[in-house]
Amino acid sequence: MAVKFKDYYETLGVARTASADEIKQAFRKLARLYHPDVAKNKATGEVKFKEINEAYEVLGDPEKRKRYDELGPNWQEGAAPPPGAGGFRRRTAAPGGETDFEFGGTGYSDFFESFFGGGRGGFRGGGGERSFAHQGRDVEADLLVTLAEALHGATRTITLRRGSEEGEPERRNTYQVKIPKGVREGQRIRLAGQGSAGTGGAAAGDLYLRVRLAQHPDFTVHDADLSYDLDLAPWEAVLGVQVKISTLDGTTSLRVPPGTAGGSQLRLRGLGLPRESGGRGDLYVVMHLKTPATVSPDEKLLWEELAAKSAFKPRSES
């Protein structure tokens, strides 16, 4: 089963020369359309959101983007693909022979897993040399988890297809994996004894699912806290404004006080992710001042009038 190249630039609808900001804006625009929380068609939206998130995870990371650009769509011509690219996603050299593993339901494509999924497996040893018993290898895969799943917890159906092992036929296992509330980026969910089989009567290895939090169009994660960028017009920052913003719990009303400076933050307690110690983190709303790129002749006159009458001095005078 060959791995099909995925054009992440096409997925986000940007040129290969797009800047980091352009890629970020494209992701946010598409994610707001297809995020499972807002998509009109939940099933289609979920599939599309996973594709968008995967593309942004690569193109939004300078190192991964460099590797991806070097790879190119014609990677199969004149260059050997990395391990796993031509067949199952995982291959581990177990003491009793090679075993292939293929995962389903993790939220990532074969292409991503082959080139950006990182190292897998990992022989842990076990057993004495005299008995020739070896504990089975651990097997790992990345698991894409949304912020809503991290907040409320969830159950995910994961499939694991195993290739022949010591002459045994291919096996396919399905697991109902519980994603606990408050799960963190990089946290591993362990399924004991579900890795590669041991030899000589030794125990099997474990299956680990490493959590990768899905990128969100509105929030950035900082441990249990979240941040939200709020764009303000100059007059809104000066006069104050009442706005509605999105949270993981729905929309809420926020009062921006008069005289708000760009870069300042407003804290909404208890609207973040669950803390390990109990309770929830906070949501920090970060203010960004936006100015119009162009103005009409009438607007220009008003700005000029304001400039002439205002006593505000943005720069200190020596």
N, C-alpha and C positions, 0 to 999 in steps of 0.2 A: 504494500500500500504506500504509494509515493505521497510525499507531503506537498501540497499545493501552495505556491507563493502567495502571500497576501499583500496587496498594495495598500499600506496604511495611509498613504497620502490621499489616495482615491477615497478611502473610507471616510476621512475627515473632510474631503472636498477642498484640499489645499494643494498648492504647487510644491514641488520638491525643494524650492528655494524659500519657502515660507519661513518667516521669523518665528521665534519661540512664542511671542505674543500672539501672532496670527494663528498658530497652532492651538494655543490655549483658548482663544476666542472661538475658533471653529468647534473645538470640543464642547465648550459650554453651550453654544447655540444648539448643537445637535443633541446634547445630553438633556437639555430642557425639553426637547420634543419627545425623546424616546425613553427617558428615565421611567422605570416601572411604576413609580409613584404617580406619574402624570400622564403616561401614554394612554390614548383612548383604547387601543388594542393591547392588552397587557402581554399576551403571548408574543406578538410581533415586536412590541416595544422592548421586552426583555432580551430577545435575541439581538436586536439592533443595538441596544445599549451595551451589551457585552462586546460587540464588535468595535463600537466606538471607544469604549474604555480600554480595550486591548491596544488599539491603535495609538491612543494618547499615552498609555503607559510606556510605549516604545518611543514615539516621536517627542513626547514631553520630557524625556530623560536624555540629556546631551550625549552620554556615553552609549546608551542603547541606540539612539538615533544614528550615531556614527557607525556602529557595527552594522545596523540595518542598511545604511547607505552603501557601505562597502560590500555587503552581501549582494544587493541588486537583484532584479527579477530574473536574471539569467544565471543564477548561482549554480545551476546544474550543468552549465556548459563550461567545461575546462577546469572545474574546481570540484573537489570532493566535498560532499555535504558533511556536516558534523554528525557525530554519532546519533543514531535514532531517526535521522531525517528520511531514511528510505524505508522505514517499516514502522514497528510499534514505537511508542514514545519513550519507553524505558527498556534498557537492556542491561542486566547485571550478570556478571560472571560468578555465579554461585559455585560453591565447592563441587557440586554434582553436575555442573554443566551450565550453559547459558539459559537465562529465562527472560522472556519478553513480557512487558507490562504495558497496557494501554488503559488510560483513564477516560471516563465520561462523566459529564455533569459538574466538572470543576469550574466552568466558566471561561476556560481558555481553549484556544484552537490548537490543533496539532502543530501548526507552523510556529506559534509562540512557544509552545513547550519545547520544541526541537531546538530552537535557537536562543531563547531567552529564559527558559525555565530553570536554568542553573543545574548543578550537579544533583544526581538522584542516587538512591540506594545507599550503600555504605556498609561494608562488612564489619560486623561487630565482634567477630571471633566467637569464642565459646567452645567448651569441650577440651579435653586433653589430647595431645598428639598421639598418645598410645592407643586411645580408643577411636581415633579418626572421626570423632564427632565434632561437627561444626554447627553452631547456631546459625539460623537463617539470616539473610540480610534484611535490613530495614528498607522500606520503600517509601519514597516521598512524592508528593505532588502539591502544586499550589492550588488553593481554593479561593475563588473570588467571592468576597462577602460584601454586601451593600451595607451602608450605614444603618439603614432600617433594621437589617438582620442583626447587626452588632448591638443595636439599642434594645430590641425586643427578644432576640434569640430566634432560632429557626431550626427546621429539620430539612436536610437536603438529601436527595437520592443520588448516590455516587456509584458508578459501575467501575469494576476493575477486571479487565480481560488479561488473563495470564497465558503465555505461550507454553509450549511443551517443556516439561521439567522432568529430567531423568526418564524420558520416554513416555511420560504420562500425557494424555490428551489435553488440549487446550481447555481452560476453565474460565467461566465468567461468573463473577460474584457481584451482588448488589447489596449496598449498605444504606441504611437510614442513619445518616450522620447528624447528630445534634450539635448545632452551633450555639454555644452558651451566650447568654447576655453579657455584654461588656467585653467581648473578645477583642484582642488587640492585633495590630499589624505584626506579622512575624510569629504570632503564637501558633503552636502546633497542637492539633487535635489527634490524639493517639487511638488507634484501633489495634489493641494488643493481639499478637499472634496472627495478623492478617498480611504479613509480609511474605518474603520468600521462605520456602520450607527449609528446615534444617536437615542435616544428614547424620547418620549413625545414631538416631534416636534423640538428637538434640532438638531444642525448641525452635519453632518458627520465629522469624523476625517480626517486627511490627510495621504497621502502615501508618504513616504520618501525613496529615493534611495541613500544610502551612498556610495560614490565613494571609490573604492580600486584600486589603480594604479597597473597594472600588472607588475610583475618582468620582467626586460629586460636582455637579455644575455650580453649586452655590457655597459649599462648605469646604474648609481645609481643616484637617484633623491635627490636633496637638495633644497627644495622649488622650485624656478624657474630655478636653476642651475643643470647641469648634470656633472657627473664625468665619466671618461673613463680610464681604466687601460691599459697602453701600455707596453708590454714586450720588453726589449732591450737586445741584446747581449753585452758583455763587450766592444768589439771593436766599436760597434755602439755608445755607450755612450761616448767613448773616441774620436772617429773621427767625430761623427755626422752622421746623415742619413736622407734621405728623405723618408717618409713613407705615405701610404694611410690609412686613418682611416674612420670608419663609423660614420655618424651623422644622426640625424632625417631627414635631408634634402638630404641625399645621402652620397656619399664618398667625401672626401676632402683630399688634400695633405698637409702634415705637415712636417716642417723642424725642426729636433731635432738638436740643436747646439752642437758643440764639447765640451767635458767636462761636459756633463749633469750628474748630481748626481741622484742616486736612491731616490725616494720620492719627487723629485721636480715636479713642475707642469707647464704646458704651457696652456695659456688661449686663447680660441677661442671665441671672442665676438659674442653675438647674435645668438648662436647655441643651446640655452637651450629651456626651455618652456616659454610660455607667462607670463609676470609679471602682477600683479594686477594693477600696476600703468601705464602699457603700455609698449610696446617693449617686448624684450625677454631676458631671462637670458643667462648665458654663459656656455660654455662647457669647463671643466677643464680636461686636459689630464695628468694623473699621471704616472710618470716613474717608472718601476720596472725592476731592473737588474736581468737577468737570467744567471746562469753559467751552463756549461755542467756537467752532473753527471759523465760521463765517457769520456775519450779522447783516441784517437789512439796513438800508440808509436810516430809517426811523430808529432802529435799535442803536445804531452807531451814535446818533445824536443824544439818546438817553444815556449811553455810557459816557460820552464826553461831558454831558451835564453833571453826571455823578462825579466824574473825576475832578471837575472844576470846583464842586461844592464840598466834596468830602475832606474831612480833616485827617483821615487815616493816612499814616505814613508806613508803608511796608518795609522800608529800609531806614536804619538809624542814620542820622546825619552827624558827621564829624564836626 
